[in-house]
Amino acid sequence: MRKRYQKGSLTKVDGDWIAQWWEDGHRRKRTLGRVSTLTKAQAERELAAILSPINARSSTPSSSTKFGDFVAEIYLPFYRRKWKASTTMTNEERLRFHLTSEYAGRTLGSFGRDELQEYLEQKTVTGLSYSVVAHLRWDMRQVFRMAVSEGHILRNPAELLFIPREARKPQRRVMTLEEVKTCIGTLERREALIVKLAVLAGMRPGEIFALTCGRLRRLHAEIQQRIYRGLIDSPKTEHSVRAAALPQWLLEDIHAWVADLPDNGDGAWVFPSETTKTPVAKDNVWRRHIAPKLKDAGLAWVDFHVLRRTHSTLMNELGIDPKVVSDQLGHTLDVNQNVYTQASLQRRRQAVDALETALRAS
């Protein structure tokens, strides 16, 4: 029998967020921080982290526990303590839309491997991308692994799931040097700078739009933050916190741009919105000012992923040390080589020609 699950309460008292809950029969209270520096969402996450182990203790493991209850009351409160805010938003949205909306009332012990595999196949047939299907497989594995570790079920029905063969794998296209020139040449000043930061400096869009004037240095840009869905957050990974080198002409262009801004103090945004209080929205800039011009130029297939992948690939074509490229991009060497870098047909032809020449000479 499951004991009462509690969500606690959150109130504002004299400018502070005050959390209250029950523990071992006693009313507990804790000040989480100032309202001026801690958002309600952040305070709610802190409260959830406090209550997670308490609620876990108050739950008697049972295979009859509802899937939706387990996700909401045990799984998410625990993993919110690990995930970044951006990861939490993405994962919760995916779980809610695809899994708990369908399986909330099902008991943990009622799932079987074949049923879950058929679920992934059904999602594939409906046209979901390879990436989304892969994430759903990960979600189910994680949820049921935790259910096993908590003693609710004996075996993980999602452990052996695989991504269906029919899942649409992404087409990892890159631009040639000529296409990069066309791309930059068709854009206005601001948009051209944004594209240059992605193609020439390998910066992520969230890093570009979160860039402040004070982070621009003589030779590089300091990457200390990013923006995701309007929220300023720390960079994506530990490797993402870095000094991104900027080439000479781009440095001259961006410093000239900053000099013309109405506010170019250290804390001012390099690409501000009309109010200057927030950075301009990435999706708006792309949809309104970049995508239409790229479409007219025959580059409608280009997006921010293509820009960063192009940086890695062209650096590889120039023979740049892969370690240098991965450090510039802000990720590990294996990701750079296996995900971002695409070897051109010409480069591969040169490689096999060299092998053939060596064979004939031996």
TAFENGI-V254876 format. One record per helix or strand of 2 or more residues. SS is the DSSP state (H for helix, E for strand). FROM is the first residue (numbers start at 0). LEN is the number of residues. Records with the same first field share a line. If there is no record, write none. Layout:
SS=FROM-LEN ; FROM-LEN
//
This chain:
E=8-5 ; 15-8 ; 25-9 ; 219-4 ; 225-3 ; 230-3 ; 241-4
H=39-18 ; 66-13 ; 84-19 ; 107-3 ; 112-13 ; 129-20 ; 176-9 ; 188-11 ; 204-5 ; 212-3 ; 237-3 ; 247-12 ; 281-15 ; 303-14 ; 321-8 ; 332-8 ; 344-17
//
